Amino acid sequence: MLEKNNPLLKLENVTFTYPNRNKILLKNVNLTVSLGERIGVVGDNGSGKSTIVKLLLGLCKPTKGRVELFGEEVSYNKHYPWLGYIGNPSYKLGESGLPSGISVGEVRRTFENLWKIWSQENLESTSPFFEKKEELKNLLTSDLEKLDPSELSNGQRMRLMAYLALGKKSKLLIADEPTEGLDDQSKEIILKAVEYAAQDQQLAILWISHRIHEVARLTTNIQKLSNAELKHREVPTFNCAVKTNGGEAKQVYPTLCKDGFEEIIGEIFTDTSISDFTIVGDKI
């Protein structure tokens, strides 16, 4: 039984340094995520954010300290059926964290059959979760179904991983730069699915991203990794909508922060299809 006060994820006094390197990436880091908690991690490139994920997936072992998932010390070969993951765990170019030698369609169908057997659930169309699951499945367009996962672009791979992570009603989602390479529509479908799961299913979230407006939107506790240490960061937020080219609001941004606003403006100025825009506050 998963109890609210028992951590699903735990880093206890974790220090990490790669062998034969002097730089300490993590120093006495403590982090817990319990059922229903939503924690975000931000930091500069190279600060060690993805190292936290590699430790949680068992791809690295801490130099000092202990790493746990679901109350047990992390093991690379252990199966965690309640864990959802979106990201790139690989060290090696070309490895995607997904099976190869079978098609995307076969991966999807195998996943659905295995999860149905494991959970002994059959989600009918009357289930509130069904609509969100179908939206995620629709991201796997017909042109992807016959491809080998190794042939997917970064954005296509993220779409598949999002479906595998959220389509099974996970208890814990670990996401490492999960919207990289995604178009705006796919990004919004995934973000809304995560919001829905957090509210409806008490999904616990560890969301790691340089896109701070996503972190502020999805999480309630933001930690910044700087100088190998994790420290809580207060992020004042507001709500706004962006109307482009005189039309309806192209995007709505709940709980947007100052840094996130600067990110959005930067994206607008680099989008050649936008000739004018209007920012409207508190229009959610």
Beta strands, then each sheet from edge to edge (+ up, - down):
strand 1: 7-16
strand 2: 26-34
strand 3: 38-42
strand 4: 64-69
strand 5: 72-73
strand 6: 83-86
strand 7: 172-176
strand 8: 204-208
strand 9: 221-226
strand 10: 229-232
strand 11: 237-244
strand 12: 249-257
strand 13: 277-281
sheet 1: 2+ 1- 4+ 5-
sheet 2: 6+ 7+ 8+ 3+ 9+ 10-
sheet 3: 12+ 11- 13+
end
